[in-house]
Amino acid sequence: MEHAPIVVHRVSPSGGRRVSLRAGGRETVLGVAHSDPDVIEFLRRAEVPDPDEVVLGGAVPQIEWQGDAPHVYEAEPAATDLP
């Protein structure tokens, strides 16, 4: 099974998601995104063609959204037992 070339990792506890690009057998971290426009900008800087289309609705999935729902960048609040 071939993996998507772009990986948006799970949301960190403090918010944001690491974005990486797989190419040539290596994975390069592009940055930590806090929104879709951040991901688009990272991909633009990495010279990925049509980054808007890749993030917001490409016909062929090029992004692997790991651990959390796509387009979510904030951690879920911790469950607390308040009296």
DALIN-V518998 format. One record per residue. N is the residue number from 0. RES is the residue in one letter. PHI is phi in whole degrees, -180 to 180 (* if undefined). Layout:
N/RES/PHI
N/RES/PHI
This chain:
0/M/*
1/E/-89
2/H/-89
3/A/-63
4/P/-74
5/I/-117
6/V/-122
7/V/-109
8/H/-75
9/R/-59
10/V/-65
11/S/-77
12/P/-57
13/S/-92
14/G/99
15/G/90
16/R/-133
17/R/-70
18/V/-119
19/S/-134
20/L/-123
21/R/-97
22/A/-159
23/G/59
24/G/77
25/R/-123
26/E/-119
27/T/-111
28/V/-77
29/L/-93
30/G/154
31/V/-112
32/A/-96
33/H/-117
34/S/-169
35/D/-58
36/P/-59
37/D/-64
38/V/-61
39/I/-59
40/E/-65
41/F/-60
42/L/-69
43/R/-61
44/R/-65
45/A/-84
46/E/64
47/V/-78
48/P/-63
49/D/49
50/P/-61
51/D/-60
52/E/-66
53/V/-61
54/V/-80
55/L/-101
56/G/155
57/G/-61
58/A/-67
59/V/-101
60/P/-62
61/Q/-110
62/I/-114
63/E/-103
64/W/-91
65/Q/-94
66/G/78
67/D/-139
68/A/-64
69/P/-57
70/H/70
71/V/-107
72/Y/-127
73/E/-110
74/A/-70
75/E/-68
76/P/-64
77/A/-67
78/A/-72
79/T/-126
80/D/-98
81/L/-98
82/P/-69
